[in-house]
Amino acid sequence: MNKKTIAVRALIGVVVVAALALFASANSGQSVDVRLGLFTLRGVSLPVVIYGAAIVGMLLMVAVSLRNDLRTRQALDHYDKIAADVLGSINADEGEEEVMEEAGGKS
């Protein structure tokens, strides 16, 4: 990644965090009940729910994408090994040709 891409991503992150902060501060006086299936949390502050949902969403995205990321890295490592083998065989073939030329010239 180049510096421009990193700067754009950082700017997007700052904008998202600022939007979350603005929304949470606008609703700071609100309390909500959070139903989690087996139990209910009563009177939870809305900003806590907002930030909690954002963090849970980020963690879920990391968990979902981790498997594909690992598979991609394994595939790239495999292709790097294949490329190294091919380059090694090309270099070996060139070395043999030079030896053959030198041996042919000395006879």
Sequence and secondary structure as in RCSB ss.txt:
>XXXX:A:sequence
MNKKTIAVRALIGVVVVAALALFASANSGQSVDVRLGLFTLRGVSLPVVIYGAAIVGMLLMVAVSLRNDLRTRQA
LDHYDKIAADVLGSINADEGEEEVMEEAGGKS
>XXXX:A:secstr
  HHHHHHHHHHHHHHHHHHHHHHHHTTT EEEEE SS EEEEEEHHHHHHHHHHHHHHHHHHHHHHHHHHHHHH
HHHHHHHHHHHHHHHHHHHHHHHHHHHHHHH 
